[in-house]
Amino acid sequence: MLNKENILKSLAAVKIPDLKNDLVTSGMISSLEIVGEIVRFDLVFSTPTNNHEKVKEECIKKIKNDFPNVTEVFVSIKSKVTTSAKKNLSDILPYVKNTIAVASGKGGVGKSTVAVNIAAALAKDGAKVGLIDADIYGPSIPLMLGVRERPKMIPVGPDTRMLPVEQYGIKLMSIGFLVENNVPVIWRGPMASGAVKQFMSDVEWEELDYLLFDMPPGTGDIQLTLCQTIPLTGAVIVTTPQEVSVADARKALHMFTRVNVPIVGVVENMSYFIAPDTKNRYNIFGTDGGKNLAEECNCAFLGGIPIEQGIRTGGDKGVPVIYNEPDSEHARIFTEISRTLTREIEHINESHSQFPTIEIIK
């Protein structure tokens, strides 16, 4: 019989990879209507993905197979990224749904590479994405995204605010946009922290699904300022497999948990090297350091990124690898990491409704 109950039973049987529950239980089916022999409904996605059309086709096929008398199935695709449960704790960044720190315990592990390529992958999947370069002393975002223009100033009420620069669909802010090339930023900690606060409060950020912060290495002033200024949705920890890197990443991870910031997951950069001539795999910096850290701390392992010339070339050219080499294996890895990240954020938002007060560390 063609009715809403049976249509929902049919759609609940559509199998979607990586979906925790079925389409109906997950709330992805809305505005279901049956008019004669025509079925209409909205298919609502809470995480960005380029599989929208594939899921839509599976739903239409399932309904037509189960109900041969149905003449037409109209499906509208809509996006509704979940909002951090902490969002109402702060008036800063009122239009940003989720804020994520991309951090590491030490420098040189490829944290900026990870932040840039995750942001690019999210934007390519259709999400509204922003990226703040919080590494005041070593800003990498202008070079890695190939942009040097200065932010425009616009009047907002009695004040003047900056508009973020945009590249590859990502809204950007960096101290590198405000100082001349090769001019070092020689500031004490409070001045650097103040700049990061201004990147949040004095920039006209429009509605964003995800705002990423490319953090400086360590566990110092800027990290604490960020944690105490806004309620972060979560943190992504970047490490290499090498134990000396994992040891410092572990400290960064525990710093975030101490100030009640959930850990979204761990990314292991420079996981391995595939020789281009022999195709042999070499674990130059060790094996499974990031994966073991994730298991130790009971958080998600978001993925491992190989040592690959194309990733380095893209960063130097200012073109993220998913645009520079979109069909490559390393582009696919970054895309999968970004999608796993969005699913973990969704789980965090669903499971955290109340948070303890952030500890102020002096």
Residue pairs with C-beta under 8 A, 6 or more apart in sequence:
2 34
2 37
2 39
2 67
2 69
2 70
3 34
4 32
4 34
6 66
6 67
7 32
7 34
7 39
7 41
7 63
7 67
8 24
8 29
8 32
10 62
10 63
10 66
10 67
11 22
11 23
11 24
11 29
11 59
11 62
11 63
12 22
12 23
12 24
12 25
13 22
13 62
14 22
14 23
14 55
14 58
14 59
14 62
16 22
16 23
16 55
16 58
18 339
18 343
19 26
20 26
20 343
20 347
23 29
23 43
23 59
26 46
27 44
27 46
28 43
28 44
28 45
28 46
29 41
29 42
29 43
29 44
30 41
30 42
30 44
30 78
31 40
31 41
31 42
31 76
32 39
32 40
32 41
33 39
33 40
33 41
34 40
37 69
37 70
37 71
37 72
38 70
38 71
38 72
38 73
38 74
39 63
39 67
39 70
39 72
39 73
39 74
40 73
40 74
40 75
40 76
41 74
41 75
41 76
42 75
42 76
42 77
42 78
43 52
43 55
43 56
43 59
43 75
43 76
43 77
43 78
44 78
44 79
44 80
45 52
45 55
45 77
45 78
45 79
45 80
46 79
46 80
46 81
46 82
46 346
47 81
47 339
47 342
47 343
47 345
47 346
48 79
48 81
48 122
48 125
48 126
48 127
48 209
48 339
48 342
49 125
49 126
49 339
50 124
50 125
50 126
52 77
53 77
56 75
56 77
59 73
59 75
60 73
60 75
63 70
63 73
64 70
64 73
79 126
81 97
81 98
81 127
81 209
81 210
81 342
82 97
82 98
82 345
82 346
82 349
82 350
83 97
83 98
83 349
84 97
84 98
84 99
84 231
84 233
84 345
84 348
84 349
85 349
85 352
85 353
85 354
85 355
86 231
86 232
86 233
86 352
86 355
87 96
87 97
87 231
89 231
89 355
90 229
90 230
90 231
92 200
92 201
92 229
92 230
93 99
93 200
93 205
93 211
93 230
95 205
95 206
95 207
95 208
96 130
96 205
96 207
96 208
96 211
97 207
97 208
97 209
97 210
98 209
98 210
98 211
98 233
98 234
98 345
98 349
99 210
99 211
99 213
99 230
99 231
99 232
99 233
100 210
100 211
100 212
100 213
100 232
100 233
100 234
100 235
100 236
100 264
100 341
100 345
101 134
101 212
101 213
101 215
101 223
101 226
101 232
101 234
101 235
101 236
101 256
101 261
102 111
102 114
102 115
102 118
102 212
102 213
102 214
102 215
102 235
102 236
102 238
103 111
103 215
103 223
103 235
103 236
103 237
103 238
103 252
103 256
104 111
104 215
104 217
104 237
104 238
104 239
104 245
104 248
104 249
104 252
105 217
105 218
105 219
105 237
105 239
105 245
105 247
105 248
105 249
105 250
105 251
105 252
105 253
106 217
106 218
106 244
106 245
106 248
106 249
107 138
107 217
109 217
109 238
109 239
109 240
109 245
109 249
109 269
109 270
110 238
110 240
110 269
110 270
110 305
111 214
111 215
111 217
111 238
111 269
112 135
112 140
112 141
112 144
112 214
112 315
113 144
113 269
113 311
113 315
114 236
114 238
114 267
114 269
114 305
114 337
115 131
115 212
115 213
115 214
116 131
116 140
116 141
116 144
116 145
116 214
116 315
116 320
117 311
117 314
117 320
117 321
117 322
117 334
117 338
118 212
118 236
118 334
118 337
118 338
118 341
119 129
119 130
119 131
119 170
119 210
119 212
120 168
120 169
120 170
120 320
120 322
120 323
120 334
121 320
121 322
121 334
121 335
121 337
121 338
121 339
122 129
122 209
122 210
122 338
122 342
123 129
123 168
123 169
123 170
124 168
124 169
124 322
124 323
124 335
125 335
125 338
125 339
127 209
127 210
127 342
128 206
128 207
128 208
128 209
128 210
129 169
129 170
129 171
129 208
129 209
129 210
129 211
129 212
130 164
130 170
130 171
130 172
130 173
130 205
130 208
130 210
130 211
130 212
131 141
131 170
131 171
131 172
131 173
131 211
131 212
131 213
131 214
132 172
132 173
132 174
132 196
132 199
132 200
132 211
132 212
132 213
132 214
133 139
133 140
133 141
133 142
133 172
133 173
133 174
133 175
133 176
133 214
134 196
134 199
134 213
134 214
134 215
134 216
134 222
134 226
135 214
135 215
135 216
136 175
136 185
136 187
136 192
136 195
136 196
136 216
136 222
137 184
137 185
137 187
137 192
137 216
138 216
139 174
139 175
139 176
140 176
140 214
141 172
141 174
141 176
141 214
142 148
142 174
142 176
142 177
143 176
143 315
143 316
143 318
144 315
144 318
144 320
145 167
145 168
145 170
145 172
145 318
145 320
146 167
146 317
146 318
146 319
147 165
147 167
147 172
147 177
147 318
148 176
148 177
148 181
149 165
149 177
150 177
150 178
151 162
151 163
151 164
151 165
151 173
151 177
151 178
151 203
152 162
152 163
153 160
153 161
153 162
153 163
154 160
154 161
154 162
154 163
154 204
155 161
156 204
161 202
161 203
161 204
162 173
162 202
162 203
162 204
163 203
163 204
164 171
164 172
164 173
164 203
164 204
164 205
165 171
165 172
165 173
165 177
166 172
168 320
168 323
171 205
171 206
171 208
173 199
173 203
175 185
175 195
179 185
185 192
187 195
189 220
189 221
189 222
190 221
192 221
192 222
193 221
193 222
193 224
193 225
196 213
196 222
196 225
196 226
196 229
197 225
197 229
200 229
200 230
205 211
210 342
210 345
213 226
215 222
215 223
215 226
216 222
216 223
217 248
218 252
219 251
219 252
219 255
223 252
223 255
224 259
224 361
226 232
227 256
227 259
227 261
227 358
228 259
228 358
228 360
231 355
231 358
232 256
232 261
233 262
233 264
233 345
233 348
233 349
234 261
234 262
234 263
234 264
234 344
234 345
234 348
235 252
235 253
235 256
235 261
235 262
235 263
235 264
236 263
236 264
236 265
236 266
236 267
236 302
236 341
237 249
237 252
237 253
237 256
237 263
237 265
237 266
237 267
237 293
238 249
238 266
238 267
238 269
239 245
239 246
239 248
239 249
239 266
239 267
239 268
239 269
239 289
239 290
239 293
240 246
240 268
240 269
240 270
240 271
240 285
240 286
240 289
240 290
241 268
241 270
241 271
241 283
241 285
241 286
241 287
241 288
241 289
241 290
242 285
242 286
242 289
243 286
243 289
245 285
245 289
246 289
246 290
246 292
246 293
249 266
249 290
249 293
250 293
250 296
250 297
253 263
253 266
253 293
253 297
253 299
256 262
256 263
257 263
257 297
258 359
258 361
259 358
259 359
259 361
260 355
260 356
260 357
260 358
260 359
262 348
262 352
263 297
263 299
264 299
264 300
264 302
264 341
264 344
264 345
264 348
265 294
265 299
265 300
265 301
265 302
265 340
265 341
265 344
266 290
266 291
266 293
266 294
266 297
266 299
266 300
266 301
266 302
267 290
267 302
267 303
267 304
267 305
267 337
268 288
268 289
268 290
268 291
268 301
268 303
268 304
268 305
269 290
269 304
269 305
270 284
270 285
270 305
270 306
270 307
271 283
271 285
271 290
271 304
271 305
271 306
271 307
272 281
272 282
272 283
272 284
272 304
272 306
272 307
273 281
273 282
273 283
273 284
273 306
273 307
274 280
274 281
274 282
274 306
274 308
275 281
275 282
284 307
290 301
290 304
291 301
291 304
294 300
294 301
295 301
300 340
300 344
302 337
302 340
302 341
302 344
303 333
303 336
303 337
303 340
304 333
305 311
305 330
305 333
305 334
305 337
306 329
306 330
306 333
308 321
308 328
308 330
310 321
310 324
310 325
310 328
310 330
311 321
311 330
313 324
314 320
314 321
314 323
314 324
314 325
317 324
320 334
321 328
321 330
321 331
321 334
322 331
322 334
322 335
325 331
